[in-house]
Amino acid sequence: MKNIHKLLFSSVVLLAACSNNLHTATQDDATSDSNQNAGAMVTEKVLTAKMTIAPVAMLSDSISFRFTVYNNTDSTRSFCKWHTPFERLMSKYLDVRDESGQEVDYKGAMAKRMMPPPADSFITVNKGDSISVVTDLKEGYAIQKPGKYSIKYNSSEINGLVVKDSISVTVK
């Protein structure tokens, strides 16, 4: 029971620390969205991200996917790179499932964190700009048989990046 309390406390501290430099949605954001139909210029308030992958990959090759963070806001924004592909595979930030819905085992590292995150844990994206990284899915996930796999980003709560879509790949 004591370990559960420590784990819960550590999780809360991580969430609070990584979201320190991020803007969260407010009532003003909702008002801006409702004004979009009235022809008002709307600027997003958060960083968004998108994953892309080739539709077909060979089991014998790497399975690379691109993770791109977009800053469509009106100012420079930063995000904590923890639990993103920008720190490589230091945590299980993806849910990878086969076509039957079975989760693929994560085989990558699980980093221990010091709090608060050091300054070099944050990546800055200028307004109107984007930043991308390409990562090999097989470096962290045990994809060992042909089939169709779905990949979903699961760490938006940690760093505030909004990733709406999942991706899929057919492995032959």
C-alpha positions as CSV (number, residue, x, y, z in Angstrom):
1,M,0.0,0.0,0.0
2,K,2.9,2.3,0.8
3,N,4.3,1.8,-2.7
4,I,1.0,2.7,-4.3
5,H,1.0,6.0,-2.5
6,K,4.6,6.7,-3.6
7,L,3.7,5.8,-7.2
8,L,0.5,8.0,-7.1
9,F,2.4,10.9,-5.7
10,S,5.2,10.6,-8.3
11,S,2.7,10.5,-11.1
12,V,1.0,13.7,-9.9
13,V,4.3,15.5,-9.5
14,L,5.4,14.4,-13.1
15,L,2.1,15.6,-14.5
16,A,2.3,18.9,-12.8
17,A,6.0,19.5,-13.7
18,C,5.8,18.7,-17.3
19,S,2.7,20.8,-17.9
20,N,4.2,23.8,-16.1
21,N,5.1,25.7,-19.4
22,L,2.0,24.7,-21.3
23,H,-1.2,26.7,-21.9
24,T,-4.3,24.7,-21.1
25,A,-7.7,25.2,-22.7
26,T,-9.8,27.8,-21.0
27,Q,-13.3,29.4,-21.4
28,D,-11.7,31.8,-23.8
29,D,-10.7,28.9,-26.1
30,A,-14.3,27.7,-26.2
31,T,-15.5,31.2,-27.0
32,S,-12.9,31.5,-29.8
33,D,-14.1,28.2,-31.2
34,S,-17.7,29.4,-31.2
35,N,-16.7,32.6,-33.0
36,Q,-15.1,30.6,-35.9
37,N,-18.4,30.4,-37.7
38,A,-18.8,34.1,-37.4
39,G,-15.7,34.6,-39.5
40,A,-13.4,35.6,-36.7
41,M,-9.8,34.6,-37.0
42,V,-9.1,31.7,-34.6
43,T,-5.7,30.8,-33.4
44,E,-5.2,27.5,-31.5
45,K,-3.9,27.8,-27.9
46,V,-2.1,24.4,-27.6
47,L,0.5,22.5,-29.4
48,T,-0.8,19.7,-31.6
49,A,1.0,16.6,-32.9
50,K,0.4,14.1,-35.7
51,M,1.9,10.7,-36.3
52,T,2.4,9.3,-39.8
53,I,3.5,5.9,-41.1
54,A,3.8,4.1,-44.4
55,P,0.7,1.9,-44.8
56,V,2.8,-1.3,-45.4
57,A,6.1,-2.4,-43.8
58,M,8.2,-5.6,-44.0
59,L,8.7,-7.6,-40.8
60,S,12.4,-7.9,-41.6
61,D,12.8,-4.1,-41.9
62,S,12.4,-1.3,-39.5
63,I,9.0,0.2,-39.0
64,S,9.5,3.9,-38.9
65,F,6.9,6.5,-38.0
66,R,7.1,10.3,-38.0
67,F,5.9,12.3,-35.0
68,T,5.4,16.0,-35.8
69,V,4.6,18.8,-33.3
70,Y,2.9,21.8,-34.7
71,N,2.7,25.3,-33.1
72,N,-0.4,27.0,-34.7
73,T,-0.6,29.4,-31.8
74,D,0.2,33.1,-31.8
75,S,3.4,32.7,-29.7
76,T,6.4,30.5,-29.1
77,R,5.4,27.4,-27.0
78,S,7.4,24.7,-25.2
79,F,6.6,21.1,-24.3
80,C,8.3,18.5,-22.1
81,K,9.9,15.9,-24.4
82,W,9.4,13.2,-21.8
83,H,7.0,10.5,-23.1
84,T,7.4,11.5,-26.7
85,P,9.6,10.2,-29.6
86,F,11.9,13.2,-29.1
87,E,13.5,11.4,-26.2
88,R,13.7,8.2,-28.1
89,L,12.2,5.1,-26.4
90,M,12.5,6.0,-22.7
91,S,8.9,5.2,-21.8
92,K,5.8,3.5,-23.1
93,Y,4.1,6.5,-24.8
94,L,2.3,4.4,-27.4
95,D,-0.4,1.8,-27.3
96,V,0.4,-0.7,-30.1
97,R,-2.3,-3.4,-30.8
98,D,-2.6,-6.1,-33.3
99,E,-5.7,-6.6,-35.4
100,S,-7.3,-8.8,-32.7
101,G,-6.9,-6.0,-30.2
102,Q,-4.1,-7.7,-28.3
103,E,-1.6,-5.2,-26.9
104,V,2.0,-5.6,-28.2
105,D,4.6,-5.9,-25.5
106,Y,6.8,-2.9,-24.8
107,K,10.4,-3.9,-24.6
108,G,12.1,-0.5,-24.3
109,A,13.5,1.4,-21.4
110,M,11.5,2.9,-18.6
111,A,13.3,6.0,-17.4
112,K,13.3,7.2,-13.8
113,R,12.8,11.0,-13.6
114,M,14.1,13.7,-11.4
115,M,11.7,16.5,-10.5
116,P,11.3,19.1,-11.6
117,P,12.3,18.4,-15.2
118,P,15.6,20.1,-16.1
119,A,15.6,22.9,-18.7
120,D,17.0,20.5,-21.4
121,S,13.8,18.4,-21.1
122,F,11.8,21.1,-22.9
123,I,11.6,21.7,-26.6
124,T,10.6,25.1,-27.9
125,V,8.6,25.5,-31.1
126,N,8.3,28.9,-32.7
127,K,4.8,30.2,-33.7
128,G,3.7,28.8,-37.0
129,D,6.5,26.3,-37.0
130,S,6.7,22.5,-36.6
131,I,9.4,20.0,-35.5
132,S,9.6,16.3,-36.4
133,V,11.4,13.1,-35.4
134,V,11.4,9.7,-37.0
135,T,11.5,6.6,-34.7
136,D,11.6,2.9,-35.4
137,L,8.6,1.2,-33.7
138,K,10.4,-2.1,-33.5
139,E,13.1,-0.7,-31.2
140,G,10.5,-0.5,-28.4
141,Y,7.7,-2.9,-29.3
142,A,7.8,-6.6,-29.9
143,I,6.3,-6.8,-33.4
144,Q,7.2,-10.3,-34.3
145,K,4.5,-11.5,-36.7
146,P,2.8,-10.2,-39.9
147,G,-0.6,-8.5,-39.5
148,K,-2.3,-5.1,-39.1
149,Y,-1.2,-3.0,-36.1
150,S,-2.8,0.2,-34.7
151,I,-0.7,2.8,-32.9
152,K,-2.1,5.4,-30.6
153,Y,-0.3,8.0,-28.6
154,N,-1.2,7.7,-24.9
155,S,0.8,10.5,-23.1
156,S,-1.1,13.7,-23.9
157,E,-1.8,14.3,-20.2
158,I,1.9,14.3,-19.4
159,N,3.1,16.9,-21.8
160,G,0.0,18.6,-23.1
161,L,0.5,17.7,-26.8
162,V,-2.9,17.1,-28.5
163,V,-2.7,14.0,-30.8
164,K,-6.2,13.3,-32.1
165,D,-5.6,10.4,-34.6
166,S,-4.2,7.0,-34.3
167,I,-2.3,5.4,-37.2
168,S,-2.1,1.8,-38.6
169,V,0.4,-0.2,-40.5
170,T,0.1,-3.6,-42.2
171,V,3.3,-5.7,-41.6
172,K,4.1,-8.4,-44.2
